[in-house]
C-alpha cells in the first residue's frame, strides 16, 4: 500500500466533499506514514471540515512541512481551524480560549513551511515605518535569503 494511493484517495474524497471518508482514509494513512506531510495536510483539512478543530490543530502542530514556494496550505488550514475553534469556544463563553485561538490564527508556524514570514512581519511591525532590523534577520537566516528576495 503506497502513500500515493492514500493521497489520491483522500484527494478524491475531498474533491467530492466526502469529508468523513477523507478523515477515515487520512487516519489510516497517517498512521502508516506519519512523517508524510502531503497526507497530513489533506487529513488536517478533512478534520477541519468535519468540525474536529482541536485534533486538526494538534496534528498540524506535530507536522513538519518542508519550506517551498507557495506552501501556504498548512498555514491556511491552521488559521481556519483556530478561528473555527474560537467561534466554538465563544458559544461556550470560554473567552480566554477564544483569545488564544484568535492569536494562534495570526501565527505563521515554521513547522508548516512558512515560518520565515513571521519573523519578518514581527520585526517590521516592531520598527515603525522602517526595515532597520532586516539585516539582522537575514544574517540569522542566510539560507532563506533567496526565498525572501525572490518570493515577494
mmCIF file of the C-alpha atoms, coordinates in Angstrom:
data_MODEL
# 
_entry.id   MODEL 
# 
loop_
_atom_site.group_PDB 
_atom_site.id 
_atom_site.type_symbol 
_atom_site.label_atom_id 
_atom_site.label_alt_id 
_atom_site.label_comp_id 
_atom_site.label_asym_id 
_atom_site.label_entity_id 
_atom_site.label_seq_id 
_atom_site.pdbx_PDB_ins_code 
_atom_site.Cartn_x 
_atom_site.Cartn_y 
_atom_site.Cartn_z 
_atom_site.occupancy 
_atom_site.B_iso_or_equiv 
_atom_site.pdbx_formal_charge 
_atom_site.auth_seq_id 
_atom_site.auth_comp_id 
_atom_site.auth_asym_id 
_atom_site.auth_atom_id 
_atom_site.pdbx_PDB_model_num 
ATOM 1   C CA . UNK A 1 1   ? 0.000   0.000  0.000  1.00 0.00 ? 1   UNK A CA 1 
ATOM 2   C CA . UNK A 1 2   ? 1.733   3.153  -1.262 1.00 0.00 ? 2   UNK A CA 1 
ATOM 3   C CA . UNK A 1 3   ? 1.301   6.581  0.332  1.00 0.00 ? 3   UNK A CA 1 
ATOM 4   C CA . UNK A 1 4   ? 0.431   7.860  -3.134 1.00 0.00 ? 4   UNK A CA 1 
ATOM 5   C CA . UNK A 1 5   ? -2.622  5.599  -3.211 1.00 0.00 ? 5   UNK A CA 1 
ATOM 6   C CA . UNK A 1 6   ? -3.832  7.077  0.064  1.00 0.00 ? 6   UNK A CA 1 
ATOM 7   C CA . UNK A 1 7   ? -3.093  10.607 -1.109 1.00 0.00 ? 7   UNK A CA 1 
ATOM 8   C CA . UNK A 1 8   ? -5.056  10.062 -4.318 1.00 0.00 ? 8   UNK A CA 1 
ATOM 9   C CA . UNK A 1 9   ? -7.945  8.548  -2.393 1.00 0.00 ? 9   UNK A CA 1 
ATOM 10  C CA . UNK A 1 10  ? -8.073  11.433 0.089  1.00 0.00 ? 10  UNK A CA 1 
ATOM 11  C CA . UNK A 1 11  ? -7.922  13.887 -2.838 1.00 0.00 ? 11  UNK A CA 1 
ATOM 12  C CA . UNK A 1 12  ? -10.859 12.118 -4.466 1.00 0.00 ? 12  UNK A CA 1 
ATOM 13  C CA . UNK A 1 13  ? -12.916 12.326 -1.281 1.00 0.00 ? 13  UNK A CA 1 
ATOM 14  C CA . UNK A 1 14  ? -12.094 15.994 -0.675 1.00 0.00 ? 14  UNK A CA 1 
ATOM 15  C CA . UNK A 1 15  ? -12.858 16.910 -4.289 1.00 0.00 ? 15  UNK A CA 1 
ATOM 16  C CA . UNK A 1 16  ? -16.322 15.419 -3.816 1.00 0.00 ? 16  UNK A CA 1 
ATOM 17  C CA . UNK A 1 17  ? -16.850 16.922 -0.335 1.00 0.00 ? 17  UNK A CA 1 
ATOM 18  C CA . UNK A 1 18  ? -16.893 13.458 1.208  1.00 0.00 ? 18  UNK A CA 1 
ATOM 19  C CA . UNK A 1 19  ? -15.158 14.721 4.306  1.00 0.00 ? 19  UNK A CA 1 
ATOM 20  C CA . UNK A 1 20  ? -15.909 11.830 6.656  1.00 0.00 ? 20  UNK A CA 1 
ATOM 21  C CA . UNK A 1 21  ? -14.415 9.323  4.192  1.00 0.00 ? 21  UNK A CA 1 
ATOM 22  C CA . UNK A 1 22  ? -11.409 11.627 3.816  1.00 0.00 ? 22  UNK A CA 1 
ATOM 23  C CA . UNK A 1 23  ? -10.993 11.638 7.621  1.00 0.00 ? 23  UNK A CA 1 
ATOM 24  C CA . UNK A 1 24  ? -11.185 7.847  7.836  1.00 0.00 ? 24  UNK A CA 1 
ATOM 25  C CA . UNK A 1 25  ? -8.723  7.366  4.986  1.00 0.00 ? 25  UNK A CA 1 
ATOM 26  C CA . UNK A 1 26  ? -6.407  10.086 6.305  1.00 0.00 ? 26  UNK A CA 1 
ATOM 27  C CA . UNK A 1 27  ? -6.357  8.498  9.749  1.00 0.00 ? 27  UNK A CA 1 
ATOM 28  C CA . UNK A 1 28  ? -5.436  5.140  8.261  1.00 0.00 ? 28  UNK A CA 1 
ATOM 29  C CA . UNK A 1 29  ? -2.644  6.516  6.065  1.00 0.00 ? 29  UNK A CA 1 
ATOM 30  C CA . UNK A 1 30  ? -1.176  8.961  8.590  1.00 0.00 ? 30  UNK A CA 1 
ATOM 31  C CA . UNK A 1 31  ? -0.660  6.025  10.965 1.00 0.00 ? 31  UNK A CA 1 
ATOM 32  C CA . UNK A 1 32  ? 1.227   4.175  8.264  1.00 0.00 ? 32  UNK A CA 1 
ATOM 33  C CA . UNK A 1 33  ? 3.136   7.246  7.004  1.00 0.00 ? 33  UNK A CA 1 
ATOM 34  C CA . UNK A 1 34  ? 3.356   9.632  9.998  1.00 0.00 ? 34  UNK A CA 1 
ATOM 35  C CA . UNK A 1 35  ? 6.037   11.901 8.509  1.00 0.00 ? 35  UNK A CA 1 
ATOM 36  C CA . UNK A 1 36  ? 4.323   12.327 5.134  1.00 0.00 ? 36  UNK A CA 1 
ATOM 37  C CA . UNK A 1 37  ? 3.087   15.899 5.180  1.00 0.00 ? 37  UNK A CA 1 
ATOM 38  C CA . UNK A 1 38  ? 1.166   15.540 1.907  1.00 0.00 ? 38  UNK A CA 1 
ATOM 39  C CA . UNK A 1 39  ? -1.163  13.081 3.590  1.00 0.00 ? 39  UNK A CA 1 
ATOM 40  C CA . UNK A 1 40  ? -1.012  15.006 6.861  1.00 0.00 ? 40  UNK A CA 1 
ATOM 41  C CA . UNK A 1 41  ? -2.166  18.268 5.290  1.00 0.00 ? 41  UNK A CA 1 
ATOM 42  C CA . UNK A 1 42  ? -5.071  16.596 3.494  1.00 0.00 ? 42  UNK A CA 1 
ATOM 43  C CA . UNK A 1 43  ? -6.048  14.777 6.673  1.00 0.00 ? 43  UNK A CA 1 
ATOM 44  C CA . UNK A 1 44  ? -5.871  18.040 8.649  1.00 0.00 ? 44  UNK A CA 1 
ATOM 45  C CA . UNK A 1 45  ? -8.111  19.752 6.092  1.00 0.00 ? 45  UNK A CA 1 
ATOM 46  C CA . UNK A 1 46  ? -10.650 16.912 6.392  1.00 0.00 ? 46  UNK A CA 1 
ATOM 47  C CA . UNK A 1 47  ? -10.567 17.144 10.192 1.00 0.00 ? 47  UNK A CA 1 
ATOM 48  C CA . UNK A 1 48  ? -11.223 20.874 9.976  1.00 0.00 ? 48  UNK A CA 1 
ATOM 49  C CA . UNK A 1 49  ? -14.082 20.397 7.511  1.00 0.00 ? 49  UNK A CA 1 
ATOM 50  C CA . UNK A 1 50  ? -15.747 17.888 9.845  1.00 0.00 ? 50  UNK A CA 1 
ATOM 51  C CA . UNK A 1 51  ? -15.557 20.223 12.846 1.00 0.00 ? 51  UNK A CA 1 
ATOM 52  C CA . UNK A 1 52  ? -12.705 18.378 14.568 1.00 0.00 ? 52  UNK A CA 1 
ATOM 53  C CA . UNK A 1 53  ? -10.735 21.546 15.168 1.00 0.00 ? 53  UNK A CA 1 
ATOM 54  C CA . UNK A 1 54  ? -8.599  20.556 18.148 1.00 0.00 ? 54  UNK A CA 1 
ATOM 55  C CA . UNK A 1 55  ? -7.404  17.276 16.551 1.00 0.00 ? 55  UNK A CA 1 
ATOM 56  C CA . UNK A 1 56  ? -6.649  19.272 13.393 1.00 0.00 ? 56  UNK A CA 1 
ATOM 57  C CA . UNK A 1 57  ? -4.604  21.864 15.302 1.00 0.00 ? 57  UNK A CA 1 
ATOM 58  C CA . UNK A 1 58  ? -2.779  19.145 17.246 1.00 0.00 ? 58  UNK A CA 1 
ATOM 59  C CA . UNK A 1 59  ? -1.913  17.308 14.032 1.00 0.00 ? 59  UNK A CA 1 
ATOM 60  C CA . UNK A 1 60  ? -0.633  20.492 12.394 1.00 0.00 ? 60  UNK A CA 1 
ATOM 61  C CA . UNK A 1 61  ? 1.453   21.362 15.463 1.00 0.00 ? 61  UNK A CA 1 
ATOM 62  C CA . UNK A 1 62  ? 3.232   17.988 15.210 1.00 0.00 ? 62  UNK A CA 1 
ATOM 63  C CA . UNK A 1 63  ? 3.681   18.064 11.441 1.00 0.00 ? 63  UNK A CA 1 
ATOM 64  C CA . UNK A 1 64  ? 6.893   19.107 9.709  1.00 0.00 ? 64  UNK A CA 1 
ATOM 65  C CA . UNK A 1 65  ? 6.305   20.609 6.246  1.00 0.00 ? 65  UNK A CA 1 
ATOM 66  C CA . UNK A 1 66  ? 9.359   21.381 4.148  1.00 0.00 ? 66  UNK A CA 1 
ATOM 67  C CA . UNK A 1 67  ? 9.513   25.033 3.113  1.00 0.00 ? 67  UNK A CA 1 
ATOM 68  C CA . UNK A 1 68  ? 8.714   25.599 -0.528 1.00 0.00 ? 68  UNK A CA 1 
ATOM 69  C CA . UNK A 1 69  ? 7.394   28.441 -2.607 1.00 0.00 ? 69  UNK A CA 1 
ATOM 70  C CA . UNK A 1 70  ? 3.636   28.673 -2.305 1.00 0.00 ? 70  UNK A CA 1 
ATOM 71  C CA . UNK A 1 71  ? 3.397   26.302 0.665  1.00 0.00 ? 71  UNK A CA 1 
ATOM 72  C CA . UNK A 1 72  ? 0.516   28.083 2.343  1.00 0.00 ? 72  UNK A CA 1 
ATOM 73  C CA . UNK A 1 73  ? -1.900  25.128 2.569  1.00 0.00 ? 73  UNK A CA 1 
ATOM 74  C CA . UNK A 1 74  ? -0.818  24.164 6.083  1.00 0.00 ? 74  UNK A CA 1 
ATOM 75  C CA . UNK A 1 75  ? -0.987  27.730 7.336  1.00 0.00 ? 75  UNK A CA 1 
ATOM 76  C CA . UNK A 1 76  ? -4.438  28.211 5.754  1.00 0.00 ? 76  UNK A CA 1 
ATOM 77  C CA . UNK A 1 77  ? -5.847  25.125 7.487  1.00 0.00 ? 77  UNK A CA 1 
ATOM 78  C CA . UNK A 1 78  ? -4.117  26.123 10.751 1.00 0.00 ? 78  UNK A CA 1 
ATOM 79  C CA . UNK A 1 79  ? -5.690  29.578 10.581 1.00 0.00 ? 79  UNK A CA 1 
ATOM 80  C CA . UNK A 1 80  ? -9.155  28.258 9.729  1.00 0.00 ? 80  UNK A CA 1 
ATOM 81  C CA . UNK A 1 81  ? -9.100  25.589 12.446 1.00 0.00 ? 81  UNK A CA 1 
ATOM 82  C CA . UNK A 1 82  ? -8.076  28.134 15.075 1.00 0.00 ? 82  UNK A CA 1 
ATOM 83  C CA . UNK A 1 83  ? -10.759 30.616 14.021 1.00 0.00 ? 83  UNK A CA 1 
ATOM 84  C CA . UNK A 1 84  ? -13.478 27.956 13.924 1.00 0.00 ? 84  UNK A CA 1 
ATOM 85  C CA . UNK A 1 85  ? -12.295 26.694 17.306 1.00 0.00 ? 85  UNK A CA 1 
ATOM 86  C CA . UNK A 1 86  ? -12.528 30.280 18.602 1.00 0.00 ? 86  UNK A CA 1 
ATOM 87  C CA . UNK A 1 87  ? -16.128 30.560 17.376 1.00 0.00 ? 87  UNK A CA 1 
ATOM 88  C CA . UNK A 1 88  ? -16.972 27.271 19.048 1.00 0.00 ? 88  UNK A CA 1 
ATOM 89  C CA . UNK A 1 89  ? -15.411 28.461 22.305 1.00 0.00 ? 89  UNK A CA 1 
ATOM 90  C CA . UNK A 1 90  ? -17.242 31.790 22.024 1.00 0.00 ? 90  UNK A CA 1 
ATOM 91  C CA . UNK A 1 91  ? -20.580 29.987 22.032 1.00 0.00 ? 91  UNK A CA 1 
ATOM 92  C CA . UNK A 1 92  ? -19.434 28.300 25.283 1.00 0.00 ? 92  UNK A CA 1 
ATOM 93  C CA . UNK A 1 93  ? -18.356 31.671 26.711 1.00 0.00 ? 93  UNK A CA 1 
ATOM 94  C CA . UNK A 1 94  ? -14.794 30.434 27.140 1.00 0.00 ? 94  UNK A CA 1 
ATOM 95  C CA . UNK A 1 95  ? -13.307 33.837 26.346 1.00 0.00 ? 95  UNK A CA 1 
ATOM 96  C CA . UNK A 1 96  ? -9.710  33.070 27.318 1.00 0.00 ? 96  UNK A CA 1 
ATOM 97  C CA . UNK A 1 97  ? -9.611  30.167 24.876 1.00 0.00 ? 97  UNK A CA 1 
ATOM 98  C CA . UNK A 1 98  ? -11.237 32.372 22.238 1.00 0.00 ? 98  UNK A CA 1 
ATOM 99  C CA . UNK A 1 99  ? -8.392  34.870 22.577 1.00 0.00 ? 99  UNK A CA 1 
ATOM 100 C CA . UNK A 1 100 ? -5.748  32.111 22.480 1.00 0.00 ? 100 UNK A CA 1 
ATOM 101 C CA . UNK A 1 101 ? -7.223  30.668 19.291 1.00 0.00 ? 101 UNK A CA 1 
ATOM 102 C CA . UNK A 1 102 ? -7.577  34.075 17.631 1.00 0.00 ? 102 UNK A CA 1 
ATOM 103 C CA . UNK A 1 103 ? -3.960  34.898 18.456 1.00 0.00 ? 103 UNK A CA 1 
ATOM 104 C CA . UNK A 1 104 ? -2.826  31.476 17.221 1.00 0.00 ? 104 UNK A CA 1 
ATOM 105 C CA . UNK A 1 105 ? -4.664  32.064 13.944 1.00 0.00 ? 105 UNK A CA 1 
ATOM 106 C CA . UNK A 1 106 ? -2.349  35.022 13.276 1.00 0.00 ? 106 UNK A CA 1 
ATOM 107 C CA . UNK A 1 107 ? 0.788   32.901 13.576 1.00 0.00 ? 107 UNK A CA 1 
ATOM 108 C CA . UNK A 1 108 ? 2.884   31.557 10.712 1.00 0.00 ? 108 UNK A CA 1 
ATOM 109 C CA . UNK A 1 109 ? 4.293   28.349 12.266 1.00 0.00 ? 109 UNK A CA 1 
ATOM 110 C CA . UNK A 1 110 ? 7.719   27.426 10.952 1.00 0.00 ? 110 UNK A CA 1 
ATOM 111 C CA . UNK A 1 111 ? 6.887   23.728 11.077 1.00 0.00 ? 111 UNK A CA 1 
ATOM 112 C CA . UNK A 1 112 ? 4.224   24.339 8.396  1.00 0.00 ? 112 UNK A CA 1 
ATOM 113 C CA . UNK A 1 113 ? 6.805   25.563 5.900  1.00 0.00 ? 113 UNK A CA 1 
ATOM 114 C CA . UNK A 1 114 ? 6.034   29.286 6.115  1.00 0.00 ? 114 UNK A CA 1 
ATOM 115 C CA . UNK A 1 115 ? 7.620   30.471 9.364  1.00 0.00 ? 115 UNK A CA 1 
ATOM 116 C CA . UNK A 1 116 ? 10.180  32.930 7.980  1.00 0.00 ? 116 UNK A CA 1 
ATOM 117 C CA . UNK A 1 117 ? 7.467   35.465 7.248  1.00 0.00 ? 117 UNK A CA 1 
ATOM 118 C CA . UNK A 1 118 ? 6.517   35.583 10.938 1.00 0.00 ? 118 UNK A CA 1 
ATOM 119 C CA . UNK A 1 119 ? 9.981   36.774 11.822 1.00 0.00 ? 119 UNK A CA 1 
ATOM 120 C CA . UNK A 1 120 ? 9.897   39.416 9.107  1.00 0.00 ? 120 UNK A CA 1 
ATOM 121 C CA . UNK A 1 121 ? 6.393   40.602 9.991  1.00 0.00 ? 121 UNK A CA 1 
ATOM 122 C CA . UNK A 1 122 ? 7.222   40.877 13.698 1.00 0.00 ? 122 UNK A CA 1 
ATOM 123 C CA . UNK A 1 123 ? 10.420  42.786 13.039 1.00 0.00 ? 123 UNK A CA 1 
ATOM 124 C CA . UNK A 1 124 ? 8.903   45.257 10.618 1.00 0.00 ? 124 UNK A CA 1 
ATOM 125 C CA . UNK A 1 125 ? 5.877   45.743 12.890 1.00 0.00 ? 125 UNK A CA 1 
ATOM 126 C CA . UNK A 1 126 ? 8.134   46.485 15.855 1.00 0.00 ? 126 UNK A CA 1 
ATOM 127 C CA . UNK A 1 127 ? 10.138  49.043 13.906 1.00 0.00 ? 127 UNK A CA 1 
ATOM 128 C CA . UNK A 1 128 ? 7.570   51.635 12.900 1.00 0.00 ? 128 UNK A CA 1 
ATOM 129 C CA . UNK A 1 129 ? 7.913   52.522 9.260  1.00 0.00 ? 129 UNK A CA 1 
ATOM 130 C CA . UNK A 1 130 ? 11.386  51.092 8.833  1.00 0.00 ? 130 UNK A CA 1 
ATOM 131 C CA . UNK A 1 131 ? 13.296  47.957 7.988  1.00 0.00 ? 131 UNK A CA 1 
ATOM 132 C CA . UNK A 1 132 ? 16.381  48.616 10.079 1.00 0.00 ? 132 UNK A CA 1 
ATOM 133 C CA . UNK A 1 133 ? 16.047  45.177 11.698 1.00 0.00 ? 133 UNK A CA 1 
ATOM 134 C CA . UNK A 1 134 ? 16.073  43.373 8.341  1.00 0.00 ? 134 UNK A CA 1 
ATOM 135 C CA . UNK A 1 135 ? 19.879  42.869 8.104  1.00 0.00 ? 135 UNK A CA 1 
ATOM 136 C CA . UNK A 1 136 ? 19.888  41.052 11.455 1.00 0.00 ? 136 UNK A CA 1 
ATOM 137 C CA . UNK A 1 137 ? 17.043  38.805 10.325 1.00 0.00 ? 137 UNK A CA 1 
ATOM 138 C CA . UNK A 1 138 ? 18.783  38.000 7.055  1.00 0.00 ? 138 UNK A CA 1 
ATOM 139 C CA . UNK A 1 139 ? 22.044  37.319 8.900  1.00 0.00 ? 139 UNK A CA 1 
ATOM 140 C CA . UNK A 1 140 ? 20.287  34.848 11.226 1.00 0.00 ? 140 UNK A CA 1 
ATOM 141 C CA . UNK A 1 141 ? 18.632  33.047 8.333  1.00 0.00 ? 141 UNK A CA 1 
ATOM 142 C CA . UNK A 1 142 ? 21.062  33.297 5.428  1.00 0.00 ? 142 UNK A CA 1 
ATOM 143 C CA . UNK A 1 143 ? 19.902  30.009 3.987  1.00 0.00 ? 143 UNK A CA 1 
ATOM 144 C CA . UNK A 1 144 ? 16.457  31.553 3.320  1.00 0.00 ? 144 UNK A CA 1 
ATOM 145 C CA . UNK A 1 145 ? 17.727  34.724 1.672  1.00 0.00 ? 145 UNK A CA 1 
ATOM 146 C CA . UNK A 1 146 ? 16.859  33.647 -1.918 1.00 0.00 ? 146 UNK A CA 1 
ATOM 147 C CA . UNK A 1 147 ? 13.330  32.738 -0.831 1.00 0.00 ? 147 UNK A CA 1 
ATOM 148 C CA . UNK A 1 148 ? 12.984  36.108 0.872  1.00 0.00 ? 148 UNK A CA 1 
ATOM 149 C CA . UNK A 1 149 ? 14.153  38.060 -2.153 1.00 0.00 ? 149 UNK A CA 1 
ATOM 150 C CA . UNK A 1 150 ? 12.503  36.160 -4.982 1.00 0.00 ? 150 UNK A CA 1 
ATOM 151 C CA . UNK A 1 151 ? 9.215   35.035 -3.490 1.00 0.00 ? 151 UNK A CA 1 
ATOM 152 C CA . UNK A 1 152 ? 7.737   38.510 -2.977 1.00 0.00 ? 152 UNK A CA 1 
# 
